Amino acid sequence: MAKSVATRVPPHDLECENALLGSVLLKNKVLDDVESMVSSSDFYQRANQRIWEAFIGMRRDLPGTTIDIISLPKYIQEKGFLEDCGGVAYIAKLTSQVPVYENASYYASIVRNLSIKRQLLNLSVEIGESVFDETQDVKHAIDRLDSKLTELSTNTDWGAYKESRGILTDAINQIVTERPKKGHVGISSGFKQLDYKLGGGFKNTDLIIIGARPSVGKTALALSIADNMAFNRSEPVKVGFFSLEMSGQTLLERLIAREAMVDATAMASGQITEEMRESILKTADRMYDLASNLLIQDTPNISLAEIKAQSRRMVRKEGVKIIFIDYIGLIEPDGDSSKKRFELMAEVSRSLKGLARELKIPIVCLSQVNRDAAKDRAPMLSDLRESGAIEQDADVVILLDDASKRLDENNKIAQYEEDDTDLGDEAEAKSSESKKNNRTIKIIIAKQRNGSTGAFHLLFRSNFVSFNEIEKTRTTGF
């Protein structure tokens, strides 16, 4: 029978640890090569941890001084932890345990990998202990452990500087081959003007906020972008969509209406013609092959911890490249519920930005705009609800302005509040309906941390719940 974890010695290799330390004592330049590969906590033996700390401390405090079996013990003695390092005899013995100091990087890689195994072992023990801790909220425990596991999985390698010659080759390949082929440097939104304004699409690690007043089209824009990504046959992108306001089925109905160009209201009420039915079935058949590219989580008022945990699984297991959240105000914050609302929202926005950096993907989050602040003008950054935190954490803020949805002096929507169309005049009725269903929406890039701000327009076809690019017609001059 296999031994239990508690009775087994954690993975380590003292010979490699001693050989690495001895290599530095024999040839100080070795430290330049391996300093970024390991830290003191990667050593299993306490004495070796302290000696490594002394290497780093001596380089910092006594620049230019050679680190050897004479200078190092003196430095450690002055600092008062020579006994922790095993004494002078132990340090002197390290140089005799070096097979070849040129292999220092190899020794360092072994020390680092065994350290990661011990961290995994500690994490497994922590998981076991959390199961019996009745004071812990299970979702928070899963989030914390999942975060540690993700951190370990991304830290199995280390970054090091490179000669620009090698980087130059990669850069040239991107410039002259990859980018011209893709037409963008980030994840394309499917809207040329938006990609252009963002310098090539949505960038990894960015937190993108889409804000607007109620009923202007935040969800429709997010869905249109997600549709352009997930159901793009030439270059599909795996998308994760957290819908906290509507069900997954409703989302898919909206996408079908957009793809099939079928009136969403007629679809929802069951008033579909045979022609519409045929179009819907053909569209569903076309979408089915790519449907696995869109992952939907539609739990209402889902907690921040659960969003983070499921996002990690989406990226790690499903290969998701971008995540949408509709919307930030419905996320259940973690922690002390007695805190003020703006403090809780600050924690949410900060956590979402941290999650984007952790997962190295863009996160697009929808946000409400204060109704009163933007009732008679285009929205601004300061109009975002809980704007201080959201504005600060976001890399990109996109605001939607629908002039027809602005409020009048009575705080009512001026246009379409009452329908005075003479239904007896069929042409006039159709014209009015067309204006109502096809509106030009101003898309404002109000903030872009690594680019410029600006604005452009998209066509919102409300009956299809779809944003589309405006087709420019050539004028003849007549």
Secondary structure, DSSP 8 states (H G I E B T S, - for coil): ----GGGS--S--HHHHHHHHHHHHH-TTHHHHHTTT--GGG-SSHHHHHHHHHHHHHHHHSTT---STTHHHHHHHHHT-TGGGTHHHHHHHHGGG-S-GGGHHHHHHHHHHHHHHHHHHHHHHHHHHHHT-TTS-HHHHHHHHHHHHHHHHH-SS------HHHHHHHHHHIIIIIHHHHS-SSB--S-HHHHHHTTSSB-TT-EEEEEE-TTSSHHHHHHHHHHHHHT-SSS---EEEEESSS-HHHHHHHHHHHHHT--HHHHHHT---HHHHHHHHHHHHHHHTTGGGEEEE--TT-BHHHHHHHHHHHHHHH---EEEEE-GGGSB--S-TTS-HHHHHHHHHHHHHHHHHHHTS-EEEEEEB-TTTTSSS---GGGBTTHHHHHHH-SEEEEEE-GGG-B-TTSSBSTTSS----TT-HHHHHHHHHHHHEEEEEEEEEEETTS--EEEEEEEEGGGTEEE----------
